[in-house]
Amino acid sequence: MKKLLAAALSMVAVSGGAIAPVNAEALPPIGGPYPPPFTATLSNNIPLVFGMDAEDAARALGTPLNYVRGRPGDEIFLAFRNIGGSGLFPHRHRLYLQFRHGRLAGWKGDWGHNWMWQ
C-alpha cells in the first residue's frame, strides 16, 4: 500500500512539473516578411541548376572546374569544394558535373575513401 501511494505521488509530482503554458509562434503579418522555406535553410543545398553552362556552374560553386573527360560540349568536370575541416586536415569534397550540349545535365558528389584509414 505504501509503495502504491509513493508511486502515485511521484507520478503526480512528475506530471505537475510538466504542465506549463505553451506559447505558439505568431504568424507573420499579411504581406510581411516570411521565413525562408525549409529547403533554403538546409546546409547541403547546392546552388546548381540544370541547364546552366560551365562558367555559371563554376561561379555558383565558387571554385574552378577541372576537366575530366569528354568531347567539347559533352564533358565531365570535377569541382573540389572546400568545406573546412579541422585545422590540421582540410576537408574537400569532390563534385562531378556532367554537361551535355554545353549545358549542365547532372552532378554527383564523390566522398571516396579516407586515405588516413587505409
Kinemage of the C-alpha trace (Angstrom):
@kinemage 1
@onewidth
@group {chain A} dominant
@subgroup {mainchain}
@vectorlist {calphas} color= white
{ca met a 1} P 0.000 0.000 0.000
{ca lys a 2} L 2.831 2.379 0.885
{ca lys a 3} L 4.608 1.531 -2.388
{ca leu a 4} L 1.426 2.221 -4.365
{ca leu a 5} L 0.912 5.563 -2.605
{ca ala a 6} L 4.566 6.538 -3.168
{ca ala a 7} L 4.313 5.643 -6.871
{ca ala a 8} L 1.114 7.689 -7.235
{ca leu a 9} L 2.684 10.703 -5.501
{ca ser a 10} L 5.781 10.502 -7.686
{ca met a 11} L 3.584 10.397 -10.816
{ca val a 12} L 1.724 13.496 -9.641
{ca ala a 13} L 4.989 15.288 -8.892
{ca val a 14} L 6.430 14.412 -12.287
{ca ser a 15} L 3.331 15.369 -14.242
{ca gly a 16} L 2.810 18.522 -12.189
{ca gly a 17} L 6.198 19.851 -13.192
{ca ala a 18} L 5.498 19.179 -16.863
{ca ile a 19} L 2.386 21.352 -17.018
{ca ala a 20} L 3.377 24.792 -18.215
{ca pro a 21} L 1.824 27.352 -20.510
{ca val a 22} L 2.854 26.928 -24.125
{ca asn a 23} L 3.193 29.966 -26.356
{ca ala a 24} L 2.719 29.419 -30.077
{ca glu a 25} L 4.783 31.341 -32.602
{ca ala a 26} L 2.803 34.189 -34.119
{ca leu a 27} L 2.040 34.266 -37.838
{ca pro a 28} L 3.838 36.898 -39.909
{ca pro a 29} L 1.768 39.910 -40.918
{ca ile a 30} L -0.078 39.731 -44.235
{ca gly a 31} L 2.336 40.662 -46.990
{ca gly a 32} L 5.116 40.917 -44.417
{ca pro a 33} L 8.471 39.162 -44.278
{ca tyr a 34} L 8.021 35.422 -44.433
{ca pro a 35} L 10.605 32.971 -43.109
{ca pro a 36} L 12.634 31.190 -45.794
{ca pro a 37} L 11.375 27.788 -46.947
{ca phe a 38} L 12.781 24.776 -45.159
{ca thr a 39} L 14.878 23.709 -48.141
{ca ala a 40} L 16.671 27.075 -48.120
{ca thr a 41} L 17.839 26.506 -44.549
{ca leu a 42} L 19.479 23.143 -45.257
{ca ser a 43} L 23.244 23.037 -45.116
{ca asn a 44} L 23.544 20.703 -48.087
{ca asn a 45} L 21.792 22.734 -50.760
{ca ile a 46} L 23.924 23.316 -53.854
{ca pro a 47} L 23.344 26.425 -55.983
{ca leu a 48} L 23.294 24.431 -59.215
{ca val a 49} L 20.514 24.492 -61.782
{ca phe a 50} L 20.009 22.133 -64.711
{ca gly a 51} L 20.790 23.877 -67.974
{ca met a 52} L 23.470 26.296 -66.764
{ca asp a 53} L 26.760 26.413 -68.636
{ca ala a 54} L 30.208 25.610 -67.221
{ca glu a 55} L 31.084 29.235 -66.407
{ca asp a 56} L 27.834 29.727 -64.489
{ca ala a 57} L 28.392 26.469 -62.582
{ca ala a 58} L 31.930 27.483 -61.627
{ca arg a 59} L 30.674 30.888 -60.486
{ca ala a 60} L 27.825 29.321 -58.472
{ca leu a 61} L 30.168 26.876 -56.723
{ca gly a 62} L 32.894 29.450 -56.233
{ca thr a 63} L 35.594 27.029 -57.449
{ca pro a 64} L 37.208 26.389 -60.828
{ca leu a 65} L 36.118 23.318 -62.773
{ca asn a 66} L 38.723 20.705 -63.724
{ca tyr a 67} L 38.269 18.828 -66.989
{ca val a 68} L 37.971 15.036 -66.526
{ca arg a 69} L 36.950 13.692 -69.944
{ca gly a 70} L 34.560 14.053 -72.859
{ca arg a 71} L 34.189 15.798 -76.198
{ca pro a 72} L 33.661 19.566 -76.362
{ca gly a 73} L 30.125 20.262 -75.165
{ca asp a 74} L 29.690 16.808 -73.613
{ca glu a 75} L 32.312 16.998 -70.870
{ca ile a 76} L 32.595 15.831 -67.309
{ca phe a 77} L 34.166 18.343 -64.947
{ca leu a 78} L 35.336 17.991 -61.365
{ca ala a 79} L 34.987 20.684 -58.713
{ca phe a 80} L 36.785 20.487 -55.379
{ca arg a 81} L 34.570 22.062 -52.736
{ca asn a 82} L 36.432 23.170 -49.620
{ca ile a 83} L 34.094 22.617 -46.688
{ca gly a 84} L 36.544 23.373 -43.909
{ca gly a 85} L 37.562 20.540 -41.642
{ca ser a 86} L 39.925 20.599 -38.720
{ca gly a 87} L 42.856 22.974 -38.672
{ca leu a 88} L 45.165 20.028 -39.236
{ca phe a 89} L 43.493 18.418 -42.266
{ca pro a 90} L 41.383 20.391 -44.752
{ca his a 91} L 38.202 18.617 -45.833
{ca arg a 92} L 37.420 18.861 -49.531
{ca his a 93} L 34.566 17.157 -51.321
{ca arg a 94} L 34.725 16.171 -54.967
{ca leu a 95} L 31.729 17.101 -57.087
{ca tyr a 96} L 31.436 15.717 -60.622
{ca leu a 97} L 29.404 17.738 -63.132
{ca gln a 98} L 28.062 16.238 -66.388
{ca phe a 99} L 27.464 18.614 -69.289
{ca arg a 100} L 25.569 17.679 -72.450
{ca his a 101} L 25.436 20.067 -75.403
{ca gly a 102} L 27.223 22.635 -73.218
{ca arg a 103} L 24.520 22.606 -70.507
{ca leu a 104} L 24.557 21.068 -67.030
{ca ala a 105} L 22.713 17.748 -67.155
{ca gly a 106} L 23.609 16.315 -63.734
{ca trp a 107} L 26.028 16.240 -60.835
{ca lys a 108} L 27.213 13.717 -58.299
{ca gly a 109} L 29.173 14.074 -55.079
{ca asp a 110} L 32.034 11.671 -54.503
{ca trp a 111} L 33.195 11.208 -50.932
{ca gly a 112} L 35.607 8.406 -51.833
{ca his a 113} L 37.749 6.617 -49.282
{ca asn a 114} L 39.552 8.323 -46.465
{ca trp a 115} L 43.248 7.853 -47.197
{ca met a 116} L 44.165 8.030 -43.497
{ca trp a 117} L 42.444 4.759 -42.604
{ca gln a 118} L 43.889 2.617 -45.399
